[in-house]
Amino acid sequence: MAIHQNLKELRSARNLTQEQVAAQLNVTRQTISSYESGRTRPDVDTLARLAQLYGVTLEDILYGQNTMVSRTRWLRLCQWGTVGLLAALLLLRSVLMCANNRLFPLTNGAVADQAVVETHFRISRLWESLDGLALAVSMIGFLLLLCLELTWKPSISLKRRGVLLAWLAAALLVTSVPLALADPIFSMADYLITPFLIVSRFLLVQAIALSASLLRKRPQPPQAAL
């Protein structure tokens, strides 16, 4: 694609308006429109400032490699993959918790069969390991996603962050609440403490990422002419 098409796509990928870009470069909106329509071509200094604003290289603007679009797509895939992995871990953990208490219960005041006791504690160690693994995956996964977002600087709208949060919360609830209701021993709180911690970590990471995104989009004060 031509340079003017690359400039338009890069601006759109960052959810910036022509007015916002013009304010960052201390030019008029008509100047940005002229660049993106191909009527005029920015000089090298302006191209360098545009590349810095969009978080890309000059090669991305000149040759149309669409790096920003590709990075945004990969980041979204990683986000949904993390949500799916956490949901799978929580589902397996919840199934083991419920099945253990229903099939191999330890009755208070009664002497349980030794085989039942051993099986119960073996399964308990297994679901506790899955519980710890889910927490570790959430911590490491969310931090890695944050590092990618801060490094790649893709454009992720507030609406998309909200959608991802809703799907994460829904997936964790669906994999926990039904089995908590069927568990004769453990309470709802026993099942929901881990999902609560995971969602809390997600909110913290998203708050950091959103703050960084807002700082990047904040208009810079115009530089005084020498």
Phi, psi and omega in degrees: 000161179283167183300318183295327177290321177297319179298319180293318181292320180294321177294317180296323181296335180261006179056039178255145175271166177297326178296320180293318178296318180298321179295322180295323183267356181061044176230179179274160177297326180298328178294316178295318178299322179293321177298316187282340177270348179089003180291324175227162180239131180293151177284177185297320181296318179293321177299320179295320178292323177294319178298319178294319180297319182274354180071035181231181177261166176299326179298325178297322179285318185286321188248359173066050179279350178053042182299318183297316180297317180295318180295320178298319180296316180293323179296320178295319178298319178294322179297311181292327176295321178295318178299316180296319179295317179295320178297320180295317179296317180292325179294314179296319177300315182293320178299316180293321179298311183293314181297322180297317182285336179271322185267329182229061183285150173252104184280130179293133177084359180239150179273114182273156177297140183300321180295322178294317180298313181297317179296318181300312182288331177293316178292324178299317178297326182291312181289330175294324176295319177295323178298313178294324179295319179297319178295320179293317179298319180296317181294308182292316182297314181294323178293320177296318178297322178295317178298318178297318181292320180291330181278313183280333180055053177283173178258112178235114184288163177298325179297317180293323177296319178295321178297317179296319177297317181297317180293321178297310180298317181296318181297318181290325178290318181296326181275358183238313188297311182301320180286330175295321179293332181270353182278124182280351186241302183287148179272173177299324181297325179298327181275330189264351181297318180291313174303322179298316179295320180295313180295323178298318178295320179298316180297320179297314181295318180293326177296319178295315181295319180293320178298317178296321179294319179293324178293323179294326183274352181294128181302135178276144178296139180299141180281138179289138179291141180280000000 
